[in-house]
Amino acid sequence: MPLYEVEQETERVILVGVSQQDGDDAEDSVAELAELVETAGAVVVGTLIQKRENIHPGTYVGTGKVFELEELIEQTGATGIVCDDELSPAQLKNLEEALKTKVMDRTLIILDIFAARASTSEGKIQVELAQLKYRLSRLSGLGRSLSRLGGGIGTRGPGEKKLEMDRRLINSRVAQLNRELKEVQRHREVNRQQRKRSGIPVVAVVGYTNAGKSTLLNIIGGIDGADAGSITIQGERLEDMKEKKLSLYRRKHLGYIFQMYNLIPNLTVRENIEVGVYLSDRPLDVDELLHTLGLYEHQRKLPNQLSGGQQQRTAIGRAIVKNPDILLCDEPTGA
């Protein structure tokens, strides 16, 4: 029986914004929306910004602009539009009926990105909760957009059956997720108290997708150079350090967990962790660490024989076996 490869069609969208006064940030906001849309996997084929005193309560933009959008959709072959503000259920329904196309807003795009990137159990629960609450208030307005058969933006996260259930079932699911989230948060609080007792400071870098969080960590780690400003370590600027001293600084003081884990494919779990031992003057005991990470039984496996969580724990083990002063985590470490 022949196999057929089905490729998901890339969504082509038009961005729609409203500028309510001269000198506002409508253009910058739409430019940022374009980056979010591209991150979500779609292609921007057009932009329409209307200047008006207030957002239209029924159709977001005025009636004339709705007709312009119809023409623009036909000209560009767009598969949907994305509005720069959160739409009400009525606006969603009216735009969809008028344009006969998929209608999305900024909130839906952000939730879709979160759904694609959530990796921890708490993150996945929070994203599903946000998606269900968003759709619960828009059951009457989502119309065609609620159908999951077409795929694309807004379809990640909860599956088809979950998204098409009635209000009672959605509320039941929300209640269940809230219970699960409270349990996760209880465990998180226990871990937080343990960190407080240990006296080890923990710092989080927070920012939008592509804001430069990984770049900042790479600069702190001496992997990349800064375009401006400087980092001082024990009175000496990082950029003034010779390569040999910089290499010594990284070896003695830093442990790094990369986003893609960067495990060496032809080395076993144990051998990957032992790489960190060779880079340290005061390494932790490898056997004890393997037991702590739940990897002792998998120590002879290669990275491609591991689950995603096991690969992550191997990367964590390689970083902390060095017993570093500073641990840079460019990846959530919930596993």
N, C-alpha and C positions, 0 to 999 in steps of 0.2 A: 504494500500500500504506500503510495507516494506521500512524502511529508511536505507540507506547505508552510513557509515562513511568513508570518503575519507581522508587518511592521505597524506600530502605532503612529498615526498621522500627527505631525507636529501642529499644534494649534496656532492659528494666525489671528491676532487680536488687534483691535483698535482701542487706544487709550482715550478716555473721556474725562475732562476736568472742568471745573467751574472757577473762574476768577471773580471774586466778589468786590474787589476794589483795586485801584491802581497801586502797584508797588507791592502787592502781596506775593507769596511764594508759590503761586499756582504752577508756574512753569518748572521750578525746581522740584516741586512735589511730584509732578507728572514724570519728570526725568528719573526721580527715584523709583517711582512706580514701574517705569520701564525696566530698571535693573531687577526689581522683584519679580516681574513677569518672566524675564529671561532666566532668572534663577529657577523659577517654577517649570521651565522647559518649553515656554511658548515663544513665538516670534512676533515682534511688534511691526505691523504693516501700515499703521496710520495713527495720527493723533488729532484730537479735536478739543479745543479749550474755548468755552464760551464765557464772555464777560456779561455778568448780570448781577443785580443787587442781591438777590437771594436764590438759593437752590430751589428749583421747581419742586413743589411737594408731590406732584404726581409722576413726573418723568425725569427728574434730576436736572435735565437741560430743557430749554424751551421747545415748543412744538416745531418751530422752524428748524432747529438743530436736529431734532429727531428725524425729520425728512432728509437732512444733509447726511446723517449717519446711515440711513437706508442706502443712499446713493454710494457713499464711501464703502460700505460693506460689499455692495455689488461690484464696484470698481476694483477693489483689492482682493476679493475672494476671502474676506475675513470669516473666521468660524465663530467669532464672538467678540464682545466688547468688555472692557474692564474700566469701571468708574473709580475715580480717585478718592471718593468718600464712601462711607458705609451706607448702603441703600436700605430704605424701608421696604417691608413686604409689598406695599402698594407700588412703589417705584420699580421694584424687580418685576412684578407681574405686568405692569403697564408697558415697560420697555420691551419685555420679552414678546408681548402680544403685538406691539407695533413693529418690531424689527425682525421677528421670526428667527431669532438667533440666540445663542447662549449669552446670558448676562451675568457678569461677575463684578465684585467690588474689591477694594483693597484688603478688607478683612479676610475674605475668602482666599485671596492669593497668599497672604501671610500664614493662614492656618494650613494651607496646602504645603507650603515650604516646611513648616514645623512638622507636619505629618510625615513628610518624606525623610526628614532628618532626625526625628526623635529616636533615640537609641536606648535610653534607660527606661525602666518600668514606670517610674514616676512621670517621666516626660511623655510617654505614650498615653498614659491615663489622662494627663492634663490636656493633651492635644485632642483626644477623643471627646472629653468633656466639653471643651470649647467648641468643637465642631457640632456636637449634638445640640448644645444650647443655642448656637448660631442658627441652626436649621430649624429648631423647635419654634422659634419666633417667626419663622418665614415659611412655614409649611404651605400656607395658601399662596405665597408669592413666588416660590421657586419654580413651579410649573415644570417646563421641559428640563430645566437645569437640575432638577432632583432626580431625573432618570439617570441611572448609572450605566446604561448600556453603551453610551457614547464614549466613556472614558475621558481622560485628560485631566486638566486642573480641577480640583475640587472633589476628585474621586478617590484620592488616597485616604488612608486612615480607615474608618469604619467601613465595612463592606456594604454591598447593595441592599441586603435584607435589612440591615440596621438603619439605613438611611431612608427607607421607604415605609417604615412602620409608623403607626399612628401615634398621636400625642401620648396616650397612656403608656405604650411600650417604650417610647423615648424617655418619658419621665422615670419609668422603672429602671431603665439602663443608666440614666443619670444618677439615680439614687445608689445603684450598685457601685458605680465608679467612684462616687463620693466616699462610700465605705472603704473601697480599696485604697483610695488616696489617703484617707485618714490613717490606715494601717501603715502605708509606706512612709507617711510623714512621722508616725510614731517611731519607726525604726530610724528615720533620718535624725530625729531629735536625740535618740540614744547615742548615735554616732557623733552628733554635735557636742554632746556633753563629754564624751570621751576625748574629743579633740581639745575641748577647753581644759580638761584635767591634765592633758599631756603638755599644754603650754606651747604647742607648735602653731605658729601663725599660718592662717590660710587666706589666700587672696584670690578673688575671681576676676577675670577679665570679661566684661559684658559688652556686647555690641551687635549691630545688625550683621547679616550675612555680607561678606566681603568688606567689612569695615576695617580690617587689618589686625584682627586679634592674633592670628597665627604669626603674622609678620612681627608684631610686638614681642611675642615669646621668642621668636628666632633672634631678634636683636638682643634681648636680655641674655639669651644663651650664647651670644657671640657667633651665631651662625650667619646672620645677615648684618650689614652695616646700616646705621641710621642716616637718613637724609638731613635731619636737623636735630639739634639737642644732643645730649650726651648722657651716658650711664657711668656712674662712679662706683667702683668696688674697692672698699678699704682704702679710700683716698686716691685711687688711681683710675683715670678715665679708661673705659674699655677700649675705645678706639686708639689709645696711645700704647696699648700693650703689644709687644712683639708676638708673632705667631706662636712661638714656643711657649711663652708665658700664658697666652690665651688658651692654648691647647691644654696646658697644665690646670688652668682655672676650670675648664669644662670637665676634665677628668676627675679632679679632686672634689669639686663642689656641686656639680649639676647632674641630675638625672632627668631624662627627657622621654616623654611618651608622645610619639608622633601620631597624627590623625590616621595614617594608613598603617600604623604599627611598625612598618619597616623591618619585619622579621626576615632573617636570612633563610631563603627557601630550602637550601640543601643541608641545613643544620637542624637537629632535633630540638624539642622544647628545652631540654636541659642544656644543650650546647648554646642555644640562643641566650639563655640566662647567664651562662658562664662567660659570655662575651663581656658582660658588665663586670664580672669578677676581675678579669685581666686589666680593666681600666681603673681599678681602685686599690688603694693601700690598706683599706679597712673593710673588706666586703663582708656581707652577711653570710650565714651558712646556707648553702644552696639546697640541701636536703630539707632543712627546716622550712625554708621559703616555699619549696615545691608543695609541702604538706599544707602550709598556710593558705596558698593560692588554689588548693584543690587540683593540682596538676601532677602530683607524684605518680599516679597511675598512667599519665599520658606523657611522661618525660621522654620516652623514646620515639614519640610520634613527630612527623614533619609538620610544618605549618599548614600545608594543604589538607592534612588529615584532621584538623581541629575545627570546632565550631567557632563562630565569631567571638563569643564570650571567652573561650579558651585562648584564642589568639590575643585578645585584649589583655588577659591576665598574664600571658607570657611576656607581652611588651611591658606590662607593669613590673613584672619580676625582674626583667633585664635592667630596668631603670632603678629600682629600689635596692637591688642586690649590691649596688655600689655604696650604699649607705650614704647618700648625698646630703649636703646641707640644704639644698634647694631642689625641689622636684617640680619640673615644668610639665604640665599635663595639657597637651593640645587636643584632648579628646575626653569626653565624659568617662568617668571611671566607675560607673555604677555596677559593672559586671564583677 
